[in-house]
Amino acid sequence: MQTALDEIRAFLPCPTPQQWINNALAQQDTLLIDHAHCEKKAASTALSLMYRYVDNPTLLNKMSRLAREELRHFEQVLAIMKKRGIRYDHLSPSRYAGGLRELVRKDDPGRLVDVLIVGAIIEARSCERFAALAPHLDDTLHTFYTSLLKSEARHYQDYLKLASDAAGGAIDDRVAEFMAVERRLIETPDTVFRFHSGPVAP
């Protein structure tokens, strides 16, 4: 697992700022609620790709497995929240995913390549943040977030391989364009704390 984490940290343009970790530890209820929303959205994205690209058997198989795993994680977060008396409620989305998707091209095959790159980046950042948070959390959340690392790392790898396949070759230049935006979204101050937000001033 350490090798996969090292690969993800090398892939991402920057580490999660310490202030975001401080925000997360101070707002653990919001962290869990937004985490649940993220898992549900990840499953929805996978299913959407399955509906749109029915002629891609590799994508169908990868996204079917991913959707099942994300929904299982969603159920696990809800169970933890229930035990802690935290109500699952609506939250406004962070700027993160929307900011990345602004770069997605409108037409295929470019659209598919870009959506898959965005998926890879989101999964990689999620994995990096689970690893960054785990040492600071109580035993239950430490165990849970550590248990998610393997699947999140695999999801990142699956998305990146599917993007390369869809592009028919190297995607490094395109990934770099998205990473410039990702760095800005992660490092610049944000107005609201979310799982994928930038740091919020104390």
Secondary structure, 3 states (H helix, E strand, C coil): CHHHHHHHHHHCCCCCCHHHHHHHHHCHHHHHHHHHHHHHHHHHHHHHHHHHCCCCHHHHHHHHHHHHHHHHHHHHHHHHHHHCCCCCCCCCCCHHHHHHHCCCCCCCCHHHHHHHHHHHHHHHHHHHHHHHHHHHCCHHHHHHHHHHHHHHHHHHHHHHHHHHHHHCCCCHHHHHHHHHHHHHHHHCCECCCCCCCCCECC
